[in-house]
Amino acid sequence: MKLRKKYIIVIVIALMLAILFIPVPVFEDLHYGQICSKCLRQTACRKKSFAGITYFKSCKIQQGKTYINLAKETPETLCVDPNTYQQIFETKCKHHFKKAGFGAYIKPLGLFFYGMNKDGSFNERPLCRDRLRAIALIYRLFEKTNDKEQAKISYELVDTMHPPKKINIANESRKLLQQYVQKLKQAASLEDWTKVNNEFNKKLQNQKQTE
């Protein structure tokens, strides 16, 4: 009985020392953004966790416009309205959100250790970057031409090259999508847009035949 009490005392002391001195990161307050890979709608999310167990999570839909960077080398951006998706398809988007940048406050278990801030980015949005650029350019062309048919064809092409639920895709599909993005950037009229869609529709058909 006395030996058991000694073990209990040792365990309690060890736990107290761990609480006081061991810098184990157990408390986390995470803020991160998301973007829909279909309509480009953004959200602002917050998640709180203790020892890896989430006890609070909320995401709020952002109603403003979305800025999409069109090129890595230059600060060329495109401001688009996510509501354009509903104008094209005449139905609300069933979102597929991809995580973007984050900021986290992490508090270690030890009482003598201060919390620390950590900033970074999830890899989901960067891996979907070309798909997001393509959709932003589809929106721009739709605003110029108001042509739902070509917009839907473009969406179908993009979905074939990079399905909205997927994060990573094959290199061959990524290169083809990047080429499509460049062609959409150059398109200035409905005629240009139609030619680009016809060109890549043929490329995808040829790709299927060679597989």
mmCIF file of the C-alpha atoms, coordinates in Angstrom:
data_MODEL
# 
_entry.id   MODEL 
# 
loop_
_atom_site.group_PDB 
_atom_site.id 
_atom_site.type_symbol 
_atom_site.label_atom_id 
_atom_site.label_alt_id 
_atom_site.label_comp_id 
_atom_site.label_asym_id 
_atom_site.label_entity_id 
_atom_site.label_seq_id 
_atom_site.pdbx_PDB_ins_code 
_atom_site.Cartn_x 
_atom_site.Cartn_y 
_atom_site.Cartn_z 
_atom_site.occupancy 
_atom_site.B_iso_or_equiv 
_atom_site.pdbx_formal_charge 
_atom_site.auth_seq_id 
_atom_site.auth_comp_id 
_atom_site.auth_asym_id 
_atom_site.auth_atom_id 
_atom_site.pdbx_PDB_model_num 
ATOM 1   C CA . MET A 1 1   ? 0.000   0.000  0.000   1.00 0.00 ? 1   MET A CA 1 
ATOM 2   C CA . LYS A 1 2   ? 2.829   2.375  0.945   1.00 0.00 ? 2   LYS A CA 1 
ATOM 3   C CA . LEU A 1 3   ? 4.651   1.499  -2.289  1.00 0.00 ? 3   LEU A CA 1 
ATOM 4   C CA . ARG A 1 4   ? 1.552   2.316  -4.326  1.00 0.00 ? 4   ARG A CA 1 
ATOM 5   C CA . LYS A 1 5   ? 1.246   5.677  -2.596  1.00 0.00 ? 5   LYS A CA 1 
ATOM 6   C CA . LYS A 1 6   ? 4.876   6.430  -3.450  1.00 0.00 ? 6   LYS A CA 1 
ATOM 7   C CA . TYR A 1 7   ? 4.226   5.645  -7.107  1.00 0.00 ? 7   TYR A CA 1 
ATOM 8   C CA . ILE A 1 8   ? 1.187   7.934  -7.094  1.00 0.00 ? 8   ILE A CA 1 
ATOM 9   C CA . ILE A 1 9   ? 3.205   10.748 -5.509  1.00 0.00 ? 9   ILE A CA 1 
ATOM 10  C CA . VAL A 1 10  ? 5.990   10.327 -8.085  1.00 0.00 ? 10  VAL A CA 1 
ATOM 11  C CA . ILE A 1 11  ? 3.475   10.403 -10.952 1.00 0.00 ? 11  ILE A CA 1 
ATOM 12  C CA . VAL A 1 12  ? 1.784   13.536 -9.582  1.00 0.00 ? 12  VAL A CA 1 
ATOM 13  C CA . ILE A 1 13  ? 5.141   15.297 -9.160  1.00 0.00 ? 13  ILE A CA 1 
ATOM 14  C CA . ALA A 1 14  ? 6.160   14.301 -12.692 1.00 0.00 ? 14  ALA A CA 1 
ATOM 15  C CA . LEU A 1 15  ? 2.912   15.692 -14.102 1.00 0.00 ? 15  LEU A CA 1 
ATOM 16  C CA . MET A 1 16  ? 3.375   18.936 -12.180 1.00 0.00 ? 16  MET A CA 1 
ATOM 17  C CA . LEU A 1 17  ? 6.929   19.303 -13.488 1.00 0.00 ? 17  LEU A CA 1 
ATOM 18  C CA . ALA A 1 18  ? 5.684   18.615 -17.024 1.00 0.00 ? 18  ALA A CA 1 
ATOM 19  C CA . ILE A 1 19  ? 3.025   21.305 -16.709 1.00 0.00 ? 19  ILE A CA 1 
ATOM 20  C CA . LEU A 1 20  ? 5.579   23.777 -15.420 1.00 0.00 ? 20  LEU A CA 1 
ATOM 21  C CA . PHE A 1 21  ? 8.629   23.096 -17.542 1.00 0.00 ? 21  PHE A CA 1 
ATOM 22  C CA . ILE A 1 22  ? 7.979   20.989 -20.659 1.00 0.00 ? 22  ILE A CA 1 
ATOM 23  C CA . PRO A 1 23  ? 7.287   23.153 -23.779 1.00 0.00 ? 23  PRO A CA 1 
ATOM 24  C CA . VAL A 1 24  ? 4.858   20.773 -25.484 1.00 0.00 ? 24  VAL A CA 1 
ATOM 25  C CA . PRO A 1 25  ? 2.612   22.703 -27.945 1.00 0.00 ? 25  PRO A CA 1 
ATOM 26  C CA . VAL A 1 26  ? -0.910  21.694 -26.999 1.00 0.00 ? 26  VAL A CA 1 
ATOM 27  C CA . PHE A 1 27  ? -3.077  24.812 -27.333 1.00 0.00 ? 27  PHE A CA 1 
ATOM 28  C CA . GLU A 1 28  ? -3.575  26.085 -30.896 1.00 0.00 ? 28  GLU A CA 1 
ATOM 29  C CA . ASP A 1 29  ? -5.695  28.943 -32.221 1.00 0.00 ? 29  ASP A CA 1 
ATOM 30  C CA . LEU A 1 30  ? -5.646  28.706 -36.026 1.00 0.00 ? 30  LEU A CA 1 
ATOM 31  C CA . HIS A 1 31  ? -6.995  31.292 -38.488 1.00 0.00 ? 31  HIS A CA 1 
ATOM 32  C CA . TYR A 1 32  ? -7.013  30.347 -42.171 1.00 0.00 ? 32  TYR A CA 1 
ATOM 33  C CA . GLY A 1 33  ? -8.636  31.219 -45.464 1.00 0.00 ? 33  GLY A CA 1 
ATOM 34  C CA . GLN A 1 34  ? -10.303 29.001 -48.042 1.00 0.00 ? 34  GLN A CA 1 
ATOM 35  C CA . ILE A 1 35  ? -11.271 29.434 -51.678 1.00 0.00 ? 35  ILE A CA 1 
ATOM 36  C CA . CYS A 1 36  ? -13.836 27.486 -53.670 1.00 0.00 ? 36  CYS A CA 1 
ATOM 37  C CA . SER A 1 37  ? -12.249 25.743 -56.656 1.00 0.00 ? 37  SER A CA 1 
ATOM 38  C CA . LYS A 1 38  ? -15.526 26.085 -58.605 1.00 0.00 ? 38  LYS A CA 1 
ATOM 39  C CA . CYS A 1 39  ? -16.779 29.655 -58.076 1.00 0.00 ? 39  CYS A CA 1 
ATOM 40  C CA . LEU A 1 40  ? -13.803 31.355 -56.299 1.00 0.00 ? 40  LEU A CA 1 
ATOM 41  C CA . ARG A 1 41  ? -15.864 32.237 -53.224 1.00 0.00 ? 41  ARG A CA 1 
ATOM 42  C CA . GLN A 1 42  ? -13.666 32.761 -50.144 1.00 0.00 ? 42  GLN A CA 1 
ATOM 43  C CA . THR A 1 43  ? -14.146 31.971 -46.471 1.00 0.00 ? 43  THR A CA 1 
ATOM 44  C CA . ALA A 1 44  ? -12.470 33.044 -43.243 1.00 0.00 ? 44  ALA A CA 1 
ATOM 45  C CA . CYS A 1 45  ? -12.115 30.177 -40.770 1.00 0.00 ? 45  CYS A CA 1 
ATOM 46  C CA . ARG A 1 46  ? -11.023 29.753 -37.171 1.00 0.00 ? 46  ARG A CA 1 
ATOM 47  C CA . LYS A 1 47  ? -10.205 26.520 -35.364 1.00 0.00 ? 47  LYS A CA 1 
ATOM 48  C CA . LYS A 1 48  ? -9.222  26.002 -31.727 1.00 0.00 ? 48  LYS A CA 1 
ATOM 49  C CA . SER A 1 49  ? -7.708  22.753 -30.518 1.00 0.00 ? 49  SER A CA 1 
ATOM 50  C CA . PHE A 1 50  ? -6.187  21.197 -27.420 1.00 0.00 ? 50  PHE A CA 1 
ATOM 51  C CA . ALA A 1 51  ? -3.691  18.328 -27.786 1.00 0.00 ? 51  ALA A CA 1 
ATOM 52  C CA . GLY A 1 52  ? -4.793  17.861 -31.404 1.00 0.00 ? 52  GLY A CA 1 
ATOM 53  C CA . ILE A 1 53  ? -8.497  17.665 -30.517 1.00 0.00 ? 53  ILE A CA 1 
ATOM 54  C CA . THR A 1 54  ? -10.663 20.397 -32.062 1.00 0.00 ? 54  THR A CA 1 
ATOM 55  C CA . TYR A 1 55  ? -13.147 21.955 -29.652 1.00 0.00 ? 55  TYR A CA 1 
ATOM 56  C CA . PHE A 1 56  ? -14.159 25.001 -31.719 1.00 0.00 ? 56  PHE A CA 1 
ATOM 57  C CA . LYS A 1 57  ? -14.453 25.627 -35.452 1.00 0.00 ? 57  LYS A CA 1 
ATOM 58  C CA . SER A 1 58  ? -16.248 28.229 -37.551 1.00 0.00 ? 58  SER A CA 1 
ATOM 59  C CA . CYS A 1 59  ? -16.116 29.398 -41.178 1.00 0.00 ? 59  CYS A CA 1 
ATOM 60  C CA . LYS A 1 60  ? -17.690 32.566 -42.523 1.00 0.00 ? 60  LYS A CA 1 
ATOM 61  C CA . ILE A 1 61  ? -18.444 33.110 -46.201 1.00 0.00 ? 61  ILE A CA 1 
ATOM 62  C CA . GLN A 1 62  ? -16.890 36.305 -47.566 1.00 0.00 ? 62  GLN A CA 1 
ATOM 63  C CA . GLN A 1 63  ? -19.307 38.309 -49.724 1.00 0.00 ? 63  GLN A CA 1 
ATOM 64  C CA . GLY A 1 64  ? -16.754 40.524 -51.449 1.00 0.00 ? 64  GLY A CA 1 
ATOM 65  C CA . LYS A 1 65  ? -14.901 40.024 -54.710 1.00 0.00 ? 65  LYS A CA 1 
ATOM 66  C CA . THR A 1 66  ? -11.899 37.725 -55.088 1.00 0.00 ? 66  THR A CA 1 
ATOM 67  C CA . TYR A 1 67  ? -8.446  38.707 -56.336 1.00 0.00 ? 67  TYR A CA 1 
ATOM 68  C CA . ILE A 1 68  ? -6.621  36.102 -58.405 1.00 0.00 ? 68  ILE A CA 1 
ATOM 69  C CA . ASN A 1 69  ? -2.943  36.458 -59.279 1.00 0.00 ? 69  ASN A CA 1 
ATOM 70  C CA . LEU A 1 70  ? -2.608  35.620 -62.980 1.00 0.00 ? 70  LEU A CA 1 
ATOM 71  C CA . ALA A 1 71  ? 1.160   35.215 -63.137 1.00 0.00 ? 71  ALA A CA 1 
ATOM 72  C CA . LYS A 1 72  ? 3.893   34.176 -60.739 1.00 0.00 ? 72  LYS A CA 1 
ATOM 73  C CA . GLU A 1 73  ? 6.499   36.497 -62.229 1.00 0.00 ? 73  GLU A CA 1 
ATOM 74  C CA . THR A 1 74  ? 4.363   39.671 -62.318 1.00 0.00 ? 74  THR A CA 1 
ATOM 75  C CA . PRO A 1 75  ? 1.863   41.265 -59.920 1.00 0.00 ? 75  PRO A CA 1 
ATOM 76  C CA . GLU A 1 76  ? -0.917  40.936 -62.520 1.00 0.00 ? 76  GLU A CA 1 
ATOM 77  C CA . THR A 1 77  ? -4.167  40.333 -60.672 1.00 0.00 ? 77  THR A CA 1 
ATOM 78  C CA . LEU A 1 78  ? -7.788  39.948 -61.690 1.00 0.00 ? 78  LEU A CA 1 
ATOM 79  C CA . CYS A 1 79  ? -10.691 41.041 -59.500 1.00 0.00 ? 79  CYS A CA 1 
ATOM 80  C CA . VAL A 1 80  ? -13.693 38.762 -60.052 1.00 0.00 ? 80  VAL A CA 1 
ATOM 81  C CA . ASP A 1 81  ? -17.170 38.313 -58.632 1.00 0.00 ? 81  ASP A CA 1 
ATOM 82  C CA . PRO A 1 82  ? -17.898 34.740 -57.400 1.00 0.00 ? 82  PRO A CA 1 
ATOM 83  C CA . ASN A 1 83  ? -21.604 35.339 -58.161 1.00 0.00 ? 83  ASN A CA 1 
ATOM 84  C CA . THR A 1 84  ? -20.678 35.007 -61.845 1.00 0.00 ? 84  THR A CA 1 
ATOM 85  C CA . TYR A 1 85  ? -20.883 31.229 -61.390 1.00 0.00 ? 85  TYR A CA 1 
ATOM 86  C CA . GLN A 1 86  ? -24.604 31.494 -60.665 1.00 0.00 ? 86  GLN A CA 1 
ATOM 87  C CA . GLN A 1 87  ? -25.096 33.762 -63.690 1.00 0.00 ? 87  GLN A CA 1 
ATOM 88  C CA . ILE A 1 88  ? -23.492 31.143 -65.938 1.00 0.00 ? 88  ILE A CA 1 
ATOM 89  C CA . PHE A 1 89  ? -25.124 27.992 -64.557 1.00 0.00 ? 89  PHE A CA 1 
ATOM 90  C CA . GLU A 1 90  ? -28.320 29.551 -63.136 1.00 0.00 ? 90  GLU A CA 1 
ATOM 91  C CA . THR A 1 91  ? -27.833 27.614 -59.906 1.00 0.00 ? 91  THR A CA 1 
ATOM 92  C CA . LYS A 1 92  ? -25.887 28.093 -56.701 1.00 0.00 ? 92  LYS A CA 1 
ATOM 93  C CA . CYS A 1 93  ? -22.417 26.626 -56.448 1.00 0.00 ? 93  CYS A CA 1 
ATOM 94  C CA . LYS A 1 94  ? -21.877 23.467 -54.415 1.00 0.00 ? 94  LYS A CA 1 
ATOM 95  C CA . HIS A 1 95  ? -18.564 24.578 -52.986 1.00 0.00 ? 95  HIS A CA 1 
ATOM 96  C CA . HIS A 1 96  ? -15.308 22.646 -52.958 1.00 0.00 ? 96  HIS A CA 1 
ATOM 97  C CA . PHE A 1 97  ? -13.087 24.708 -50.674 1.00 0.00 ? 97  PHE A CA 1 
ATOM 98  C CA . LYS A 1 98  ? -9.303  24.593 -50.748 1.00 0.00 ? 98  LYS A CA 1 
ATOM 99  C CA . LYS A 1 99  ? -7.252  25.860 -47.815 1.00 0.00 ? 99  LYS A CA 1 
ATOM 100 C CA . ALA A 1 100 ? -5.007  28.873 -48.369 1.00 0.00 ? 100 ALA A CA 1 
ATOM 101 C CA . GLY A 1 101 ? -2.885  30.986 -46.006 1.00 0.00 ? 101 GLY A CA 1 
ATOM 102 C CA . PHE A 1 102 ? -2.986  30.671 -42.233 1.00 0.00 ? 102 PHE A CA 1 
ATOM 103 C CA . GLY A 1 103 ? -1.923  32.332 -39.017 1.00 0.00 ? 103 GLY A CA 1 
ATOM 104 C CA . ALA A 1 104 ? -1.666  30.363 -35.783 1.00 0.00 ? 104 ALA A CA 1 
ATOM 105 C CA . TYR A 1 105 ? -1.086  31.104 -32.113 1.00 0.00 ? 105 TYR A CA 1 
ATOM 106 C CA . ILE A 1 106 ? 0.478   28.095 -30.373 1.00 0.00 ? 106 ILE A CA 1 
ATOM 107 C CA . LYS A 1 107 ? 0.762   27.861 -26.584 1.00 0.00 ? 107 LYS A CA 1 
ATOM 108 C CA . PRO A 1 108 ? 3.039   25.205 -25.064 1.00 0.00 ? 108 PRO A CA 1 
ATOM 109 C CA . LEU A 1 109 ? 1.928   23.182 -22.058 1.00 0.00 ? 109 LEU A CA 1 
ATOM 110 C CA . GLY A 1 110 ? 4.637   24.555 -19.763 1.00 0.00 ? 110 GLY A CA 1 
ATOM 111 C CA . LEU A 1 111 ? 3.438   27.512 -17.733 1.00 0.00 ? 111 LEU A CA 1 
ATOM 112 C CA . PHE A 1 112 ? 6.829   29.221 -17.980 1.00 0.00 ? 112 PHE A CA 1 
ATOM 113 C CA . PHE A 1 113 ? 6.788   29.268 -21.774 1.00 0.00 ? 113 PHE A CA 1 
ATOM 114 C CA . TYR A 1 114 ? 5.218   32.006 -23.870 1.00 0.00 ? 114 TYR A CA 1 
ATOM 115 C CA . GLY A 1 115 ? 2.947   31.331 -26.800 1.00 0.00 ? 115 GLY A CA 1 
ATOM 116 C CA . MET A 1 116 ? 4.264   31.829 -30.325 1.00 0.00 ? 116 MET A CA 1 
ATOM 117 C CA . ASN A 1 117 ? 2.777   33.033 -33.593 1.00 0.00 ? 117 ASN A CA 1 
ATOM 118 C CA . LYS A 1 118 ? 3.233   31.082 -36.811 1.00 0.00 ? 118 LYS A CA 1 
ATOM 119 C CA . ASP A 1 119 ? 2.302   32.169 -40.344 1.00 0.00 ? 119 ASP A CA 1 
ATOM 120 C CA . GLY A 1 120 ? 2.293   30.084 -43.488 1.00 0.00 ? 120 GLY A CA 1 
ATOM 121 C CA . SER A 1 121 ? 0.209   28.540 -46.225 1.00 0.00 ? 121 SER A CA 1 
ATOM 122 C CA . PHE A 1 122 ? -1.456  25.201 -46.852 1.00 0.00 ? 122 PHE A CA 1 
ATOM 123 C CA . ASN A 1 123 ? -0.466  23.585 -50.140 1.00 0.00 ? 123 ASN A CA 1 
ATOM 124 C CA . GLU A 1 124 ? -4.045  23.196 -51.400 1.00 0.00 ? 124 GLU A CA 1 
ATOM 125 C CA . ARG A 1 125 ? -4.484  26.625 -53.009 1.00 0.00 ? 125 ARG A CA 1 
ATOM 126 C CA . PRO A 1 126 ? -1.011  26.727 -54.652 1.00 0.00 ? 126 PRO A CA 1 
ATOM 127 C CA . LEU A 1 127 ? -1.596  23.288 -56.193 1.00 0.00 ? 127 LEU A CA 1 
ATOM 128 C CA . CYS A 1 128 ? -4.936  24.527 -57.590 1.00 0.00 ? 128 CYS A CA 1 
ATOM 129 C CA . ARG A 1 129 ? -3.515  27.863 -58.764 1.00 0.00 ? 129 ARG A CA 1 
ATOM 130 C CA . ASP A 1 130 ? -3.852  27.189 -62.506 1.00 0.00 ? 130 ASP A CA 1 
ATOM 131 C CA . ARG A 1 131 ? -7.458  26.047 -62.136 1.00 0.00 ? 131 ARG A CA 1 
ATOM 132 C CA . LEU A 1 132 ? -8.311  29.207 -60.180 1.00 0.00 ? 132 LEU A CA 1 
ATOM 133 C CA . ARG A 1 133 ? -6.640  31.374 -62.830 1.00 0.00 ? 133 ARG A CA 1 
ATOM 134 C CA . ALA A 1 134 ? -8.580  29.648 -65.598 1.00 0.00 ? 134 ALA A CA 1 
ATOM 135 C CA . ILE A 1 135 ? -11.902 30.256 -63.837 1.00 0.00 ? 135 ILE A CA 1 
ATOM 136 C CA . ALA A 1 136 ? -11.049 33.920 -63.213 1.00 0.00 ? 136 ALA A CA 1 
ATOM 137 C CA . LEU A 1 137 ? -10.319 34.317 -66.943 1.00 0.00 ? 137 LEU A CA 1 
ATOM 138 C CA . ILE A 1 138 ? -13.572 32.536 -67.828 1.00 0.00 ? 138 ILE A CA 1 
ATOM 139 C CA . TYR A 1 139 ? -15.391 35.096 -65.683 1.00 0.00 ? 139 TYR A CA 1 
ATOM 140 C CA . ARG A 1 140 ? -13.610 37.960 -67.465 1.00 0.00 ? 140 ARG A CA 1 
ATOM 141 C CA . LEU A 1 141 ? -14.529 36.622 -70.892 1.00 0.00 ? 141 LEU A CA 1 
ATOM 142 C CA . PHE A 1 142 ? -18.108 35.992 -69.799 1.00 0.00 ? 142 PHE A CA 1 
ATOM 143 C CA . GLU A 1 143 ? -18.415 39.593 -68.607 1.00 0.00 ? 143 GLU A CA 1 
ATOM 144 C CA . LYS A 1 144 ? -17.181 40.755 -72.037 1.00 0.00 ? 144 LYS A CA 1 
ATOM 145 C CA . THR A 1 145 ? -19.329 38.448 -74.164 1.00 0.00 ? 145 THR A CA 1 
ATOM 146 C CA . ASN A 1 146 ? -22.203 37.284 -71.923 1.00 0.00 ? 146 ASN A CA 1 
ATOM 147 C CA . ASP A 1 147 ? -21.943 33.915 -73.680 1.00 0.00 ? 147 ASP A CA 1 
ATOM 148 C CA . LYS A 1 148 ? -23.047 31.119 -71.337 1.00 0.00 ? 148 LYS A CA 1 
ATOM 149 C CA . GLU A 1 149 ? -22.375 28.377 -73.875 1.00 0.00 ? 149 GLU A CA 1 
ATOM 150 C CA . GLN A 1 150 ? -18.648 29.093 -74.178 1.00 0.00 ? 150 GLN A CA 1 
ATOM 151 C CA . ALA A 1 151 ? -18.397 29.629 -70.418 1.00 0.00 ? 151 ALA A CA 1 
ATOM 152 C CA . LYS A 1 152 ? -19.870 26.168 -69.791 1.00 0.00 ? 152 LYS A CA 1 
ATOM 153 C CA . ILE A 1 153 ? -17.571 24.630 -72.399 1.00 0.00 ? 153 ILE A CA 1 
ATOM 154 C CA . SER A 1 154 ? -14.601 26.277 -70.699 1.00 0.00 ? 154 SER A CA 1 
ATOM 155 C CA . TYR A 1 155 ? -15.686 24.943 -67.323 1.00 0.00 ? 155 TYR A CA 1 
ATOM 156 C CA . GLU A 1 156 ? -15.997 21.450 -68.790 1.00 0.00 ? 156 GLU A CA 1 
ATOM 157 C CA . LEU A 1 157 ? -12.478 21.683 -70.229 1.00 0.00 ? 157 LEU A CA 1 
ATOM 158 C CA . VAL A 1 158 ? -11.039 22.917 -66.927 1.00 0.00 ? 158 VAL A CA 1 
ATOM 159 C CA . ASP A 1 159 ? -12.882 20.204 -64.982 1.00 0.00 ? 159 ASP A CA 1 
ATOM 160 C CA . THR A 1 160 ? -11.398 17.588 -67.307 1.00 0.00 ? 160 THR A CA 1 
ATOM 161 C CA . MET A 1 161 ? -7.854  18.901 -66.879 1.00 0.00 ? 161 MET A CA 1 
ATOM 162 C CA . HIS A 1 162 ? -8.182  19.571 -63.144 1.00 0.00 ? 162 HIS A CA 1 
ATOM 163 C CA . PRO A 1 163 ? -11.341 18.183 -61.457 1.00 0.00 ? 163 PRO A CA 1 
ATOM 164 C CA . PRO A 1 164 ? -12.639 20.541 -58.730 1.00 0.00 ? 164 PRO A CA 1 
ATOM 165 C CA . LYS A 1 165 ? -12.387 17.944 -55.945 1.00 0.00 ? 165 LYS A CA 1 
ATOM 166 C CA . LYS A 1 166 ? -8.758  17.130 -56.702 1.00 0.00 ? 166 LYS A CA 1 
ATOM 167 C CA . ILE A 1 167 ? -5.776  18.982 -55.278 1.00 0.00 ? 167 ILE A CA 1 
ATOM 168 C CA . ASN A 1 168 ? -2.837  17.535 -57.162 1.00 0.00 ? 168 ASN A CA 1 
ATOM 169 C CA . ILE A 1 169 ? -2.942  16.417 -60.797 1.00 0.00 ? 169 ILE A CA 1 
ATOM 170 C CA . ALA A 1 170 ? -0.613  14.748 -63.298 1.00 0.00 ? 170 ALA A CA 1 
ATOM 171 C CA . ASN A 1 171 ? 2.155   16.890 -64.796 1.00 0.00 ? 171 ASN A CA 1 
ATOM 172 C CA . GLU A 1 172 ? 0.790   16.407 -68.314 1.00 0.00 ? 172 GLU A CA 1 
ATOM 173 C CA . SER A 1 173 ? -2.620  17.753 -67.291 1.00 0.00 ? 173 SER A CA 1 
ATOM 174 C CA . ARG A 1 174 ? -1.018  20.633 -65.392 1.00 0.00 ? 174 ARG A CA 1 
ATOM 175 C CA . LYS A 1 175 ? 1.041   21.692 -68.430 1.00 0.00 ? 175 LYS A CA 1 
ATOM 176 C CA . LEU A 1 176 ? -2.027  21.534 -70.666 1.00 0.00 ? 176 LEU A CA 1 
ATOM 177 C CA . LEU A 1 177 ? -4.031  23.627 -68.190 1.00 0.00 ? 177 LEU A CA 1 
ATOM 178 C CA . GLN A 1 178 ? -1.236  26.196 -68.026 1.00 0.00 ? 178 GLN A CA 1 
ATOM 179 C CA . GLN A 1 179 ? -1.310  26.446 -71.827 1.00 0.00 ? 179 GLN A CA 1 
ATOM 180 C CA . TYR A 1 180 ? -5.079  26.917 -71.671 1.00 0.00 ? 180 TYR A CA 1 
ATOM 181 C CA . VAL A 1 181 ? -4.683  29.729 -69.150 1.00 0.00 ? 181 VAL A CA 1 
ATOM 182 C CA . GLN A 1 182 ? -2.235  31.523 -71.448 1.00 0.00 ? 182 GLN A CA 1 
ATOM 183 C CA . LYS A 1 183 ? -4.631  31.213 -74.399 1.00 0.00 ? 183 LYS A CA 1 
ATOM 184 C CA . LEU A 1 184 ? -7.545  32.546 -72.336 1.00 0.00 ? 184 LEU A CA 1 
ATOM 185 C CA . LYS A 1 185 ? -5.427  35.529 -71.303 1.00 0.00 ? 185 LYS A CA 1 
ATOM 186 C CA . GLN A 1 186 ? -4.882  36.370 -74.976 1.00 0.00 ? 186 GLN A CA 1 
ATOM 187 C CA . ALA A 1 187 ? -8.530  35.929 -75.992 1.00 0.00 ? 187 ALA A CA 1 
ATOM 188 C CA . ALA A 1 188 ? -10.235 39.299 -76.438 1.00 0.00 ? 188 ALA A CA 1 
ATOM 189 C CA . SER A 1 189 ? -13.502 38.397 -78.191 1.00 0.00 ? 189 SER A CA 1 
ATOM 190 C CA . LEU A 1 190 ? -16.123 35.678 -78.455 1.00 0.00 ? 190 LEU A CA 1 
ATOM 191 C CA . GLU A 1 191 ? -14.482 34.481 -81.658 1.00 0.00 ? 191 GLU A CA 1 
ATOM 192 C CA . ASP A 1 192 ? -11.108 34.160 -79.917 1.00 0.00 ? 192 ASP A CA 1 
ATOM 193 C CA . TRP A 1 193 ? -12.705 32.351 -76.991 1.00 0.00 ? 193 TRP A CA 1 
ATOM 194 C CA . THR A 1 194 ? -14.486 29.884 -79.271 1.00 0.00 ? 194 THR A CA 1 
ATOM 195 C CA . LYS A 1 195 ? -11.255 29.124 -81.163 1.00 0.00 ? 195 LYS A CA 1 
ATOM 196 C CA . VAL A 1 196 ? -9.389  28.469 -77.920 1.00 0.00 ? 196 VAL A CA 1 
ATOM 197 C CA . ASN A 1 197 ? -12.094 26.125 -76.642 1.00 0.00 ? 197 ASN A CA 1 
ATOM 198 C CA . ASN A 1 198 ? -12.198 24.234 -79.944 1.00 0.00 ? 198 ASN A CA 1 
ATOM 199 C CA . GLU A 1 199 ? -8.408  23.901 -79.946 1.00 0.00 ? 199 GLU A CA 1 
ATOM 200 C CA . PHE A 1 200 ? -8.226  22.450 -76.440 1.00 0.00 ? 200 PHE A CA 1 
ATOM 201 C CA . ASN A 1 201 ? -11.258 20.263 -76.938 1.00 0.00 ? 201 ASN A CA 1 
ATOM 202 C CA . LYS A 1 202 ? -9.336  18.589 -79.784 1.00 0.00 ? 202 LYS A CA 1 
ATOM 203 C CA . LYS A 1 203 ? -6.194  18.335 -77.641 1.00 0.00 ? 203 LYS A CA 1 
ATOM 204 C CA . LEU A 1 204 ? -8.095  16.573 -74.876 1.00 0.00 ? 204 LEU A CA 1 
ATOM 205 C CA . GLN A 1 205 ? -9.706  14.198 -77.365 1.00 0.00 ? 205 GLN A CA 1 
ATOM 206 C CA . ASN A 1 206 ? -6.301  13.342 -78.806 1.00 0.00 ? 206 ASN A CA 1 
ATOM 207 C CA . GLN A 1 207 ? -4.972  12.842 -75.307 1.00 0.00 ? 207 GLN A CA 1 
ATOM 208 C CA . LYS A 1 208 ? -7.736  10.334 -74.559 1.00 0.00 ? 208 LYS A CA 1 
ATOM 209 C CA . GLN A 1 209 ? -7.032  8.414  -77.759 1.00 0.00 ? 209 GLN A CA 1 
ATOM 210 C CA . THR A 1 210 ? -3.332  8.042  -76.940 1.00 0.00 ? 210 THR A CA 1 
ATOM 211 C CA . GLU A 1 211 ? -3.974  6.797  -73.396 1.00 0.00 ? 211 GLU A CA 1 
# 
